């Protein structure tokens, strides 16, 4: 009788443990981006959309540490002061264990300080300003909580000028940029890379966010003998540059940052976008590895297109890396997650951009490296591979 009672108690105990385990609170992860800012909407929608695909995928297999994840979304409106306020809300009110997102360099630059001071891991999946991560790295800061899965502005200008100078053999270069931190940092990086190559641009022209007529800037570039225009700006203004080039019949190529891959640029520039090239980490529907992700994105977000395929894919990958770090740490303690991110034992699978082995270290918080970038080109309203060799090698995993 005593043995039977012990067995029943054990079964009841096991059952209770299972119920408690099944009812554990979800792991809350913040997702932040410009969900309502017209100038950055493609990036914001894609950060959120890519995150929702990951949430669905992970929770279908039971989550991580036996707990589901719950995304807590916040709109930074592409405004630094709002981004800082939302960062504090995610940390203090929503009690998230980590955050993924940010699309605008100016917003991320200031909000990152909030996460660093609170010691909450932030993985940036859109904003590319190199200084966002550099400002917190050793030796200036012993322990950084700021990571990135996106091609920084120290990488993109190298790819852009390799395309312009080495492949196209053009050295009469005009730089057009917006006056945001993103545009300014991008311009500075372009100038630094040109200086390294002993070149100077024939023209450097700027404009403000919201400007829709760049004919003066384009004409000045044309008059200086520019063979090509290189842009560093957001999608709406990039489209205005392309349309102004068409208006004055500039008849020279256009190369820009990854922003030119956004649907907003392609749609607004129309025929003037044809042939424009940009460095990207991912091209929608051009790799069998990406088919499942793309189809899930379209279904879950009830859309026919990904506004920024690059931002969506990088956000998905950032969350995949984060979930593995939580599993490796066997904890949701932010400091343990950070330590796991810096010394990953697992090589990622089921990621979209590439496979990541040791994406970060204590002294390197950038997951994307130069070899992971390739040139995209706009043809008939969609982004394709600019070079056949990149298309042929698209299934080869580019590792750090």
Secondary structure as GFF3:
##gff-version 3
##sequence-region A 1 400
A	DSSP	alpha_helix	2	22	.	.	.	ID=ss1
A	DSSP	beta_strand	27	33	.	.	.	ID=ss2
A	DSSP	three_ten_helix	38	40	.	.	.	ID=ss3
A	DSSP	alpha_helix	41	60	.	.	.	ID=ss4
A	DSSP	beta_strand	69	75	.	.	.	ID=ss5
A	DSSP	alpha_helix	80	92	.	.	.	ID=ss6
A	DSSP	beta_strand	98	101	.	.	.	ID=ss7
A	DSSP	alpha_helix	105	118	.	.	.	ID=ss8
A	DSSP	beta_strand	121	124	.	.	.	ID=ss9
A	DSSP	alpha_helix	130	134	.	.	.	ID=ss10
A	DSSP	beta_strand	146	148	.	.	.	ID=ss11
A	DSSP	alpha_helix	156	161	.	.	.	ID=ss12
A	DSSP	pi_helix	162	167	.	.	.	ID=ss13
A	DSSP	beta_strand	173	178	.	.	.	ID=ss14
A	DSSP	alpha_helix	181	196	.	.	.	ID=ss15
A	DSSP	beta_strand	203	207	.	.	.	ID=ss16
A	DSSP	alpha_helix	215	223	.	.	.	ID=ss17
A	DSSP	beta_strand	228	232	.	.	.	ID=ss18
A	DSSP	alpha_helix	235	247	.	.	.	ID=ss19
A	DSSP	beta_strand	253	256	.	.	.	ID=ss20
A	DSSP	three_ten_helix	258	261	.	.	.	ID=ss21
A	DSSP	alpha_helix	263	269	.	.	.	ID=ss22
A	DSSP	three_ten_helix	270	273	.	.	.	ID=ss23
A	DSSP	beta_strand	277	280	.	.	.	ID=ss24
A	DSSP	three_ten_helix	288	290	.	.	.	ID=ss25
A	DSSP	alpha_helix	291	300	.	.	.	ID=ss26
A	DSSP	alpha_helix	309	329	.	.	.	ID=ss27
A	DSSP	alpha_helix	334	342	.	.	.	ID=ss28
A	DSSP	three_ten_helix	370	372	.	.	.	ID=ss29
A	DSSP	beta_strand	374	379	.	.	.	ID=ss30
A	DSSP	beta_strand	382	385	.	.	.	ID=ss31
A	DSSP	alpha_helix	388	392	.	.	.	ID=ss32
###
